[in-house]
Amino acid sequence: MATKSKITMKRVLIVDDHPMMRTGLAQLIDNEPDLKVTAEADNAGQAINLVSKQKFDLALLDISLPDKNGLELIKDIRAIHPDLPLLVVSMHDEMIYADRVLRAGGRGYIMKQEGGQRFLHAIRQVLAGKIFVSEKMSARILENFSGNQPKDSSSPVQQLSDREFEVFQLIGNGVGTRAVAEQLHLSVKTVEVHRANIKEKLGLKTATELVRFAVRWVDSQGQN
């Protein structure tokens, strides 16, 4: 019978700004004989620092972080360690975010309300080199790939690039242009270009229409 000392432990990093979520995930993972949470971070800056200095077999990331959008963090981590599997654990609608996560380089997406066994299944799928999404999301990805998805079945918000999507979310949260520029480390002019592109893609004419649309969309997603 193999002892615990002979089991190859998979080292897991958790990146989430909610302490209770990190604690719950850590307890779930550490109860497994071959999994161990070896580090935690509550923001993207800490996560980058840890990934740069330590070795991990898997990183669990939230999309909403205080200092950087999770999609940008995925890209940053991929630049440092292209082979590190990344699984997003989020409260936000999978149908909005999962495709963006996969395109950014993530290996899976699971919503926070899923049960413990579902979490562990997702973790093991990703550790095995597979992609993890729900059956519903998997079906939609296949529809997109086959070109059979009805043209009116997706939200116009999905047309936005990741950076435009980030700006759009901040607008919906009541953040002004200058504050958006400061938060995303962009020039005001660049943010204004993004706003113009967003309006065009969403078929909106004025800044007021953009703000109203963005606020309604953010409210519908239950984001704060």
Number of C-alpha atoms within 10 A of each C-alpha: 3 6 7 10 9 8 11 10 15 15 17 22 25 25 25 25 18 13 12 10 15 20 13 11 18 20 13 17 19 14 10 11 14 15 22 19 21 15 17 21 20 19 22 26 14 14 22 16 12 16 17 12 8 11 14 18 16 22 24 22 28 27 21 19 18 14 14 16 18 24 24 17 22 26 17 17 23 17 11 12 14 13 13 19 25 26 29 30 25 21 17 18 13 20 17 15 16 26 19 16 24 20 13 18 21 27 24 24 28 23 19 15 11 11 9 14 10 13 19 16 12 24 26 15 17 20 18 10 11 13 18 23 23 16 9 10 17 15 12 16 17 12 13 12 10 9 10 10 14 9 8 7 7 12 11 12 16 16 13 17 14 17 15 19 16 20 26 26 18 21 22 22 18 14 16 13 19 14 16 21 18 12 15 16 10 13 14 15 12 12 22 16 13 20 19 17 16 22 19 13 14 16 12 16 11 11 12 10 13 22 21 13 18 21 19 13 17 17 13 9 12 10 14 9
